Amino acid sequence: MIDRRGFTKALGLGTGATAFPLAGLRGVSSAAPDPGRSTEAPVVPGITPGTHTSFPVLKQVDAGLLNVGYAELGPAGGPVVLCLHGWPYDIHSYVDVAPLLADLGYRVIVPYLRGHGTTRFLSNRTFRNGQQVAVAVDIIALMDALRIDRAVMAGFDWGSRTGDILAALRPERVKALVSVSGYLITDREEQLKPIAPAAEHDWWYQYYFATERGRRAMQDKRLRHDLTRFVWQSVSPTWHFDDATFERTAAAFDNPDYAAVVVHNYRWRLSVADGERRYDHDEHLLARKPVIGVPTIALDPALDPFTAPGDGSGYRAMFTGKYEHRTLADVGHNVPQEAPTAFAQAVVDVDHL
């Protein structure tokens, strides 16, 4: 079992935050099991991407260092699924997935990650940190605030990385995992090594954000708008989204902490910005490349430029529990929004592995 002292220390130590153990608040409980539930996964009904454009209700809750904005669908007593978005996206990546899962009896929670949408830091003095453990700690804090003991984690991009971290370091809180692109825990030493020119080209914005010019572009609303839209087009080449679809998500980028969190995230990955000492212990654990033992379905979108060749063979050894790999043809980076039925089916299937 991995030592979790660092994870416990990481939460609630900022100015104005209440400290409590990550093991959970007293009285935290998981959804009651359904004695009549079939062991066979139901088939998710097909849906046309873009069928839904909004969530019926958005909520706010204080959790750790943040006041978190989130969407919630489905019965309060249903098994919980946490859907975690990536960059440059927001909760609308799950606007079609969430109702599909809710209709099958799941309680679906879709939070804005730190620096996005209506999520705000509780203190002006808290460092706007984007490093991987900080985001993972936010999700444990949210689960504790909502009194959720265990959940299926489902994500892509930053969301995959966060789900992977929690499955590796806090497996008792993760019932199962859907991870787009498989094992995405950041290895900062590996990040220092050059890669093939074509792959370096795909990561252009990571290097751009390492410069003052890139930081200023993210702070400029017009340039930020055009840059993020260009990334959408580049990493999802066959997704013909309309202006309204992009604008609904782009509104989340007007968060006052967006530029700081995003820029720090990418600078930290490249070791050109420091993290916070409170997260050092867990970052050291992650640097050892811990395996993931919870049931997992890994999804590889075939048209995503960041999808590595080999049908997941490069990360297969990192998953030691029940496991499936699926390649999604004609799908780009934003898997849940481009292929909501396939993504929702993966969530249901992994819950029944």
SULJO-V597276 format. One record per backbone hydrogen bond with DSSP energy under -0.5 kcal/mol. CO is the residue of the C=O (numbers start at 1). NH is the residue of the N-H. E is the energy in kcal/mol with one decimal. If there is no record, write none. Layout:
co & nh & e
CO & NH & E
CO & NH & E
//
This chain:
co & nh & e
4 & 8 & -2.2
5 & 9 & -2.5
6 & 10 & -1.8
7 & 11 & -0.9
8 & 11 & -0.5
10 & 13 & -0.6
14 & 17 & -2.0
17 & 19 & -0.5
21 & 24 & -1.6
25 & 28 & -2.1
29 & 149 & -0.6
33 & 35 & -0.8
34 & 37 & -1.9
47 & 49 & -0.5
48 & 51 & -1.6
57 & 72 & -0.8
59 & 70 & -2.3
61 & 68 & -3.1
63 & 66 & -2.2
65 & 122 & -2.6
66 & 63 & -3.4
66 & 68 & -0.6
67 & 120 & -2.5
68 & 61 & -1.6
69 & 112 & -3.0
70 & 59 & -3.3
71 & 110 & -2.6
73 & 108 & -3.2
75 & 78 & -1.7
79 & 107 & -2.4
80 & 152 & -2.6
81 & 83 & -0.6
81 & 109 & -2.8
82 & 84 & -0.6
82 & 154 & -2.5
84 & 156 & -1.2
86 & 89 & -1.5
90 & 93 & -1.9
91 & 94 & -2.2
92 & 95 & -1.4
94 & 98 & -2.6
96 & 100 & -1.1
97 & 101 & -2.1
98 & 102 & -2.7
99 & 103 & -2.3
100 & 104 & -0.5
101 & 104 & -0.8
101 & 106 & -2.1
102 & 105 & -1.9
106 & 108 & -0.8
107 & 81 & -2.5
107 & 109 & -0.5
108 & 73 & -2.0
109 & 83 & -2.6
110 & 71 & -2.4
111 & 85 & -0.5
111 & 113 & -0.5
113 & 116 & -2.0
116 & 119 & -2.0
120 & 67 & -3.2
123 & 126 & -1.0
127 & 129 & -2.1
131 & 135 & -1.5
132 & 136 & -1.8
133 & 137 & -2.8
134 & 138 & -1.6
135 & 139 & -1.3
136 & 140 & -1.7
137 & 141 & -2.5
138 & 142 & -2.2
139 & 143 & -2.5
140 & 144 & -2.5
141 & 145 & -2.5
142 & 146 & -2.2
143 & 148 & -3.3
144 & 147 & -1.1
147 & 29 & -1.0
147 & 149 & -0.6
151 & 175 & -2.1
151 & 176 & -0.7
152 & 82 & -3.0
153 & 178 & -2.8
154 & 84 & -2.8
155 & 180 & -2.1
156 & 159 & -2.2
157 & 161 & -2.2
158 & 162 & -2.5
159 & 163 & -2.4
160 & 164 & -2.8
161 & 165 & -2.4
162 & 166 & -2.3
163 & 167 & -2.5
164 & 168 & -2.0
165 & 169 & -3.1
166 & 170 & -2.4
170 & 173 & -2.2
171 & 174 & -1.0
173 & 151 & -1.5
173 & 175 & -0.6
175 & 295 & -0.5
176 & 153 & -2.7
177 & 179 & -0.5
177 & 297 & -2.3
178 & 155 & -2.1
178 & 180 & -0.5
179 & 182 & -1.6
179 & 299 & -1.5
182 & 184 & -0.8
186 & 188 & -0.7
187 & 191 & -1.9
188 & 192 & -0.7
189 & 192 & -0.9
190 & 193 & -1.6
196 & 199 & -0.5
196 & 200 & -2.5
197 & 201 & -2.3
198 & 202 & -1.4
199 & 203 & -1.1
200 & 203 & -0.5
201 & 204 & -1.5
203 & 206 & -1.2
203 & 207 & -1.2
204 & 208 & -2.2
205 & 209 & -2.6
206 & 210 & -0.5
207 & 210 & -0.6
208 & 211 & -1.7
208 & 214 & -0.8
211 & 215 & -2.0
212 & 216 & -2.4
213 & 217 & -1.8
214 & 218 & -1.8
215 & 219 & -1.3
216 & 220 & -1.2
219 & 221 & -0.6
220 & 224 & -3.1
221 & 225 & -2.3
222 & 226 & -2.2
223 & 227 & -2.7
224 & 228 & -2.5
225 & 229 & -1.8
226 & 230 & -2.0
227 & 231 & -2.0
228 & 232 & -2.1
229 & 233 & -2.2
230 & 234 & -2.1
231 & 235 & -2.5
232 & 236 & -1.3
235 & 333 & -2.1
236 & 239 & -1.6
238 & 240 & -0.9
239 & 241 & -1.4
242 & 246 & -1.8
243 & 247 & -2.7
244 & 248 & -2.0
245 & 249 & -1.1
246 & 250 & -3.0
247 & 251 & -1.5
249 & 252 & -2.1
250 & 253 & -1.5
251 & 254 & -1.3
252 & 117 & -1.9
252 & 255 & -0.9
255 & 258 & -1.9
257 & 261 & -2.4
258 & 262 & -2.6
259 & 263 & -2.5
260 & 264 & -2.1
261 & 265 & -2.2
262 & 266 & -1.9
263 & 267 & -2.4
264 & 268 & -3.0
265 & 269 & -1.8
266 & 270 & -1.4
267 & 272 & -2.4
267 & 273 & -0.8
268 & 271 & -1.6
276 & 279 & -1.8
277 & 280 & -1.8
279 & 283 & -2.1
280 & 284 & -2.4
281 & 285 & -1.8
282 & 286 & -2.3
283 & 287 & -1.9
284 & 288 & -0.6
285 & 288 & -1.0
286 & 289 & -2.0
291 & 293 & -0.5
292 & 320 & -2.4
292 & 321 & -0.9
295 & 177 & -2.5
296 & 324 & -1.7
297 & 179 & -2.0
298 & 326 & -2.7
299 & 181 & -3.6
299 & 301 & -0.6
300 & 328 & -2.5
301 & 304 & -1.3
303 & 305 & -0.5
304 & 307 & -2.0
306 & 308 & -0.5
310 & 313 & -1.8
312 & 315 & -1.2
312 & 316 & -0.8
315 & 318 & -1.8
316 & 319 & -1.7
318 & 292 & -3.1
318 & 320 & -0.6
322 & 296 & -2.5
324 & 298 & -2.7
326 & 300 & -2.8
327 & 329 & -0.7
328 & 302 & -2.7
328 & 331 & -0.9
331 & 303 & -2.6
331 & 304 & -0.5
333 & 335 & -2.1
334 & 337 & -0.6
334 & 338 & -2.3
335 & 339 & -3.2
339 & 343 & -2.2
340 & 344 & -2.8
341 & 345 & -2.6
342 & 346 & -1.8
343 & 347 & -1.8
344 & 348 & -2.3
345 & 349 & -2.9
346 & 350 & -2.7
347 & 351 & -1.6
348 & 352 & -0.5
349 & 352 & -1.3
350 & 353 & -0.9
//
